[in-house]
Amino acid sequence: MRFACPFLEGEDMTRTFRNSRTALLFILPALLLILMFVFLPIVLNLYNSLFRWNSFEVGRAFVGLEYYGRLFKDPIFFTALKNNSLYAVISLLFQVGGGLVIAAILEDKLIRRFQPFFRTVFFIPSVVSIAVVGLLWQLLYNPEVGLVNGAMKAIGQSEWARSWLGDSEVAIYAVVAVSQWQYTGYMAMLFILAMQKIPYEYYEASMIDGASKIKTFLFITLPQIKEMILVGTVITVIGAFKVFDEVYIMTNGGPGRSTEVLGTMLYRAAFRNDEMGYASTIGTVIFVITLTLSLVQLKLGKSGQEV
Amino acid sequence: MKTKLVLTFMLVFALLLAGCSSSSSTKEDESGKVVLKFLHKWPQPEYAPYFEEVVKDFEKQNPNIKIKMEAIADEPIKDKLRVILGGNEVPDIMFSWSGEFARKFVRANAALDLTPYLNEDTAWKNSFIPASLQPFTSDGKNYGIPLRFNGKFFVYNKKIFEKYNLQEPATWDEFLQTLDTLKKGGETPLILGNQDPWAAIHYLTGLNQKEVSQDVRMKDYNPGSGEFTDPGYVKAMELLADLNKKGYFMKNVNSSSHDMAKQLFFAGKGAIMYVELEEFADMDKNMKGNWGFFPMPSIADGKGNQNFITGAPDGFIVSSKTKHPKEAIQFLKFLTSKENSLKLVKEIGWPSPIDGATNPDTALKEVAEGVEAMKKAEGMAEWLDTDVHAKVADVYLSNIQLLLDGSKTPEQIIKEVQKVAKQVQSEVE
């Protein structure tokens, strides 16, 4: 289109112009909504983080960048960052890595007959509401009546049994594990969909050339679904830095502050400690982190060239 | 052409704005009735019907007033109240704990001064036990009307106590001996579910009060002058940590909920548990005749008044934005009338702050005795997590689990408390 433009003359020129203007008119409502409900709040949030205020008081006091200074000296901020990073790394390993493996196995000729069954089984956890999942796992992790400790004892490893959510050393891993249980199947599903779009001829050709299953996976499947892997990675990593509900329901940041993530830290500042300004500061930092991460990932994946 | 585009832009924008603003206009009832919004914290099926009945009775007697009732449970209401108060649809009458929790709304001018209404109707004012109105005051003015009068007591399993020939301990040393005997006998001496850390904070509420002299403690609990440098605060935490170090608490305190712990106590899996007066009815239902209670034992060298009892009233505040203060007061009077208070005691077993409402005829024997003990007490130690500034409370709440699992010492925790208290001091003028 762009090349064609200079050669257009008179009426043609105006028609193209009019067409693009009509297109613009169509995206206008969506654009306005996004401006009002996404970009405006981001700017306002930045502005709000410069004041000391709470939700029920009328006045506010200007504090400048004080909250940013405090945040970077707050040890809990670093606990939260560490926990969010743990969340991201483990999620990448299990949801993207594990999801890929599960998808590849289910897409294999031998198992494909049973695929709908397994697909459903793996997918079910992700349709359950997070509140239900949180309470369910709280019970499973219960040291007295919980299934997890029961299972440890049943396989003769009773020294592994512990108070999962009540031990500050392991609580964060226990919480992260629940997310893996919930979303690995979802990721696998996305990968299966992408794999089904790969032309079968590629596999036939490689089979004739005598490539092993592992090699076909590495050299045909993976490059073909590169885009989906990138999307999956972005979703998982950003999700890991935005995580809130799982932690809030299962441990609420405890024991002590050992499972605090940025989300729960923000919530605590806003609604428990009445420091909306500090909460806005944390919000801004979360935004910067997720924005940077997704930009880096998109750059690395060179997205937008395919699809 | 360009103007057309701009016009469309403006039209869409106007539509969006209109869509946003039309919902927030306040709705007055069609028939000209006064609508009062009433927010409380008891959605549970055992308590909610009581409020529904009272509201229905009130509407029958006052046909020109309509009550719109809403209930939000205990934990979430702490957050929701803050959000609701910042919005446009503030309830006229809402639940609040006494002490600092209510005072921060007073500081923000969100709560209505009720002093004139109480002074206008002295019969109403005098119907309350004085100790129940006091925690709702700030600078000598009343801001809240109590609905319940809650206290904290140790309840014990009588069968287990008889087995080891134990008496109700009156001093902390006797208490420790009792626990030791139980432990040696192979029992679990203390049941505690500290997944939500207020449970252990209630221990510390009493221990702080008994270890620190009243003046110092009141000065420290005031957000404008809190320092927390008295050694009593460390001692209080040490006493609590010791109970755990000596193995008197049950296993897994930090991952068991209060309700789950209560089930263990009902099943006779432990000898003593620290519960609120409002839970007495529950105790009686599950352990009929097999339980007794005693207040927190006195500490011989403690600097605080040993005749205090841990507990506080909770009740309602009126929004300063209300358009119908008179009707709101009218409803509160109805809610705390002798008749409805008797009903409260009888139907849901809560101790009422109305003098004479909680008597052996209406209430469970133990509840009446508990209220009697509270009336005799020289003062109340209000809940630590609602009586100090929210930020200080947060330090206590999030550290108490670590105190119990031994990963933090009392000295480390009090240092954090002092730091935050200083910060708060500079923020509250």
Interface residues (C-beta under 8 A of the other chain):
Chain A: R21 L25 L28 P29 L32 L33 M36 R52 N54 S55 F56 E57 V58 Y141 N142 P143 E144 S163 W164 L165 G166 D167 S168 N252 G253 G254 P255 G256 R257 Y267 R268 F271 R272 N273 D274 E275
Chain B: L5 T8 F9 V12 F13 L16 K78 D79 R82 V83 L85 G86 K104 F105 R107 A108 N109 A110 Q195 D196 P197 K251 N252 V253 N254 S255 S256 M260 A390 K391 D394 S398 N399 Q401 L402 D405 S407 K408 E427
